[in-house]
Amino acid sequence: MADKELAVPENVPGKWYVEDTCIACDSCTSIAPDHFVYTDDGEYAYVHKQPENEEEEQACLDAMESCPSESIKNDG
């Protein structure tokens, strides 16, 4: 279940976000590198850019579905 209170502070505003349960597995940054990046210390990923079209939305959805810790969420 999505809980925006668990969202990491680096997420850019928008419907997609990463929660603090991220384990830095590299899945989302590999699948949707334009949208997910790691913090400078590499502890976890966050949403760097919200999707702007259907193709980008699908990339974020694919990343969410591959997330082993189920840390990627959206409000949509």
N, C-alpha and C positions, 0 to 999 in steps of 0.2 A: 504494500500500500504506500502511495506517495505521501511524504510528510515534508513539506517545504521547510519546516523548522530544522530538519537535519541537513539541509542544503549547505554545501561549503561556501564560504564567503566570496570566493573568486569567480563563481558563476556570473556570467553576464545576465542582465535581466531578460526574462522571456519565459516561455513555457517549458523549455528543456533545462534540466539541472542535474548535478551529481550530488549525491548525499555523502555524508562523512563516513559511510561504511566502505568506501572505495578501497580496494586492496592493491592498486597500481599494477594491474595484471598486463597492461599494454593492449588489451583487446580493443577498447574504444578508440584509442589513439591510432591504432593500425587500420581500423575499419573506416573511421571518419576523422582523419587528421586535421581537416579544416575546421572542425567543430570542437574537438576534445584535445586538450593539452595537459601536461603535467605542471604542477607547481615547480618553482625553481629548485626546491629540495627533493623533488621526485616522489614525495610521499603519497600523493593522490592526484587524480585527474579532475578537471572541471570543464564546464562549457565555456569555450573561448569565443564562439560565434554561434548565434542562433541560426537555424536553417532559414533560407529565404525563398526556396522553391521546392517543388515536389521531389526532385532528385536528392536534394540535401536533406529533406525531411526523411526520405527513405534511408539514407545513410545513417542518420541518427537513430532511426528505428532499428536498423540492423545492429548497430552498436549496443543499443539497449537490450535487444534479444540475446546478444552474445555475452553480456556482463555476468560473470559467475557470482558476483556478490549482490546482484540486483540493485546496484547503486544509481543507475541512470533512470531518471523519472521524467515525466512531462505532465503538464496540467491539461492536456488536450484529450 
